């Protein structure tokens, strides 16, 4: 859902949950997922405005450049984090 717009990027509030809301994002796994998300954002020039990684869901407010679609960004983050974890 778009939150705001300027000429460089659009802000989006993104939320996703773990399968069946299992509380698996804890300890070292939580830190690893956070690193992967930051790495994907850096590679795609996406700025994380704020974010929370809870034990069963992820909240992110991100600034996505116009050349990258929201669906492609979410696919890259979720795909890389599920593959590497």
C-alpha beads as a LAMMPS data file, in Angstrom:
LAMMPS data file: protein, C-alpha beads

85 atoms
84 bonds

1 atom types
1 bond types

-500.0 500.0 xlo xhi
-500.0 500.0 ylo yhi
-500.0 500.0 zlo zhi

Masses

1 110.0

Atoms # bond

1 1 1 0.000 0.000 0.000
2 1 1 1.624 3.283 -1.049
3 1 1 2.035 5.769 1.786
4 1 1 3.613 8.814 0.161
5 1 1 5.133 9.880 -3.136
6 1 1 7.979 12.081 -4.224
7 1 1 9.889 12.310 -7.507
8 1 1 12.557 9.774 -6.453
9 1 1 10.782 6.926 -4.678
10 1 1 7.532 5.780 -3.129
11 1 1 7.082 4.666 0.460
12 1 1 5.398 1.316 1.041
13 1 1 4.311 -0.379 4.226
14 1 1 5.014 -4.109 3.870
15 1 1 3.951 -6.871 6.240
16 1 1 4.311 -10.620 5.911
17 1 1 3.976 -13.540 8.289
18 1 1 5.558 -16.939 8.719
19 1 1 3.636 -20.021 7.630
20 1 1 0.823 -20.723 10.111
21 1 1 2.241 -17.830 12.197
22 1 1 4.766 -20.174 13.780
23 1 1 7.115 -18.216 16.047
24 1 1 10.355 -19.208 14.337
25 1 1 12.070 -15.836 13.889
26 1 1 14.038 -15.862 17.148
27 1 1 17.669 -15.652 18.231
28 1 1 20.295 -16.268 15.557
29 1 1 17.652 -16.899 12.889
30 1 1 16.108 -13.480 13.511
31 1 1 19.515 -11.799 13.162
32 1 1 20.282 -13.757 9.973
33 1 1 16.954 -12.793 8.363
34 1 1 17.581 -9.147 9.306
35 1 1 21.018 -9.286 7.609
36 1 1 19.534 -10.848 4.471
37 1 1 16.797 -8.192 4.253
38 1 1 19.362 -5.412 4.625
39 1 1 21.586 -6.999 1.983
40 1 1 18.736 -7.269 -0.551
41 1 1 17.707 -3.672 0.157
42 1 1 21.254 -2.440 -0.365
43 1 1 21.609 -4.346 -3.660
44 1 1 18.342 -2.891 -5.003
45 1 1 18.827 0.659 -3.660
46 1 1 15.819 0.338 -1.370
47 1 1 15.905 2.406 1.814
48 1 1 14.461 0.948 5.009
49 1 1 12.719 3.791 6.834
50 1 1 11.662 1.590 9.743
51 1 1 11.239 -2.088 10.368
52 1 1 10.386 -4.637 13.026
53 1 1 11.209 -8.313 12.917
54 1 1 8.927 -10.117 15.360
55 1 1 8.955 -13.828 16.107
56 1 1 6.144 -14.533 13.612
57 1 1 5.970 -11.541 11.240
58 1 1 7.921 -8.735 9.570
59 1 1 6.894 -5.064 9.310
60 1 1 8.816 -2.732 7.010
61 1 1 8.362 0.832 5.805
62 1 1 10.552 1.085 2.722
63 1 1 11.321 3.618 0.032
64 1 1 11.388 1.797 -3.310
65 1 1 12.808 3.468 -6.445
66 1 1 10.457 3.751 -9.445
67 1 1 12.449 1.290 -11.575
68 1 1 11.707 -1.568 -9.125
69 1 1 8.185 -2.902 -8.693
70 1 1 6.907 -3.712 -5.221
71 1 1 6.149 -7.312 -6.179
72 1 1 9.697 -7.833 -7.514
73 1 1 11.196 -6.400 -4.337
74 1 1 9.057 -8.574 -2.044
75 1 1 9.804 -11.623 -4.197
76 1 1 13.554 -10.983 -3.895
77 1 1 13.461 -10.469 -0.122
78 1 1 11.233 -13.424 0.661
79 1 1 12.941 -15.684 -1.864
80 1 1 16.472 -14.950 -0.701
81 1 1 15.608 -15.167 2.998
82 1 1 13.770 -18.485 2.621
83 1 1 16.548 -19.944 0.450
84 1 1 19.436 -18.893 2.709
85 1 1 17.725 -19.820 5.954

Bonds

1 1 1 2
2 1 2 3
3 1 3 4
4 1 4 5
5 1 5 6
6 1 6 7
7 1 7 8
8 1 8 9
9 1 9 10
10 1 10 11
11 1 11 12
12 1 12 13
13 1 13 14
14 1 14 15
15 1 15 16
16 1 16 17
17 1 17 18
18 1 18 19
19 1 19 20
20 1 20 21
21 1 21 22
22 1 22 23
23 1 23 24
24 1 24 25
25 1 25 26
26 1 26 27
27 1 27 28
28 1 28 29
29 1 29 30
30 1 30 31
31 1 31 32
32 1 32 33
33 1 33 34
34 1 34 35
35 1 35 36
36 1 36 37
37 1 37 38
38 1 38 39
39 1 39 40
40 1 40 41
41 1 41 42
42 1 42 43
43 1 43 44
44 1 44 45
45 1 45 46
46 1 46 47
47 1 47 48
48 1 48 49
49 1 49 50
50 1 50 51
51 1 51 52
52 1 52 53
53 1 53 54
54 1 54 55
55 1 55 56
56 1 56 57
57 1 57 58
58 1 58 59
59 1 59 60
60 1 60 61
61 1 61 62
62 1 62 63
63 1 63 64
64 1 64 65
65 1 65 66
66 1 66 67
67 1 67 68
68 1 68 69
69 1 69 70
70 1 70 71
71 1 71 72
72 1 72 73
73 1 73 74
74 1 74 75
75 1 75 76
76 1 76 77
77 1 77 78
78 1 78 79
79 1 79 80
80 1 80 81
81 1 81 82
82 1 82 83
83 1 83 84
84 1 84 85
